Amino acid sequence: MCLGNRCRLALAALILADEATAPELGLYLDDRDVPDPWGKEPDAFADVVRLIENGAPQHLP
């Protein structure tokens, strides 16, 4: 599970296993990246926390 598409692509490039045994990589939020709040105001971090919390139910049983 990756927070952003750049991370997903980088991880996919590292996988050396064949397609049958390679793990399936996907975005944490199916339709968009989780933004990186680094270097931004505290409100940006709070927004990212809300995105992650709101996306959690799709990954939990």
GIZI-V782097 format. One record per pair of residues at least 12 apart in sequence whose ideal C-beta (glycine too) atoms are under 10 Angstrom apart, sorted by the first residue. I is the first residue (numbers start at 1). J is the second residue. D is the distance in Angstrom with one decimal. If there is no record, write none. Layout:
# GIZI-V782097
i={I & I}
j={J & J}
d={D & D}
This chain:
# GIZI-V782097
i={1 & 1 & 1 & 1 & 1 & 1 & 1 & 1 & 2 & 2 & 2 & 2 & 2 & 2 & 3 & 3 & 3 & 3 & 3 & 3 & 3 & 3 & 3 & 3 & 3 & 4 & 4 & 4 & 4 & 4 & 4 & 4 & 4 & 5 & 5 & 5 & 6 & 6 & 7 & 7 & 7 & 7 & 7 & 7 & 8 & 8 & 8 & 8 & 8 & 9 & 10 & 11 & 11 & 12 & 12 & 26 & 27 & 28 & 28 & 28 & 28 & 28 & 28 & 29 & 29 & 29 & 29 & 29 & 30 & 30 & 32 & 32 & 33 & 34 & 34 & 34 & 34 & 34 & 35 & 35 & 35 & 36 & 37}
j={23 & 24 & 25 & 26 & 27 & 28 & 55 & 59 & 25 & 26 & 27 & 28 & 33 & 34 & 27 & 28 & 29 & 33 & 34 & 35 & 36 & 48 & 51 & 52 & 55 & 27 & 28 & 29 & 32 & 33 & 34 & 35 & 36 & 27 & 32 & 33 & 33 & 36 & 25 & 27 & 28 & 33 & 34 & 36 & 25 & 26 & 27 & 28 & 33 & 25 & 25 & 23 & 25 & 24 & 25 & 59 & 55 & 51 & 52 & 55 & 56 & 58 & 59 & 51 & 52 & 54 & 55 & 58 & 55 & 58 & 51 & 55 & 51 & 47 & 48 & 51 & 52 & 55 & 47 & 48 & 51 & 48 & 49}
d={9.8 & 9.8 & 7.7 & 6.4 & 7.8 & 5.3 & 9.9 & 7.0 & 6.0 & 7.2 & 5.9 & 6.5 & 8.7 & 8.9 & 7.6 & 5.2 & 8.2 & 6.8 & 4.0 & 8.8 & 8.0 & 8.8 & 9.3 & 8.0 & 9.7 & 7.3 & 8.4 & 9.5 & 9.1 & 4.0 & 6.2 & 8.1 & 7.2 & 6.5 & 8.9 & 5.6 & 7.8 & 9.5 & 8.9 & 9.0 & 9.6 & 8.6 & 9.5 & 9.7 & 5.0 & 7.2 & 6.3 & 9.5 & 9.1 & 8.8 & 9.9 & 9.0 & 5.7 & 9.9 & 5.6 & 9.9 & 9.4 & 8.7 & 7.2 & 5.7 & 9.0 & 8.8 & 7.6 & 6.7 & 8.5 & 8.6 & 4.9 & 8.4 & 8.5 & 7.4 & 8.8 & 9.8 & 9.7 & 9.9 & 6.1 & 5.6 & 6.4 & 7.8 & 7.7 & 6.2 & 7.8 & 8.0 & 9.0}
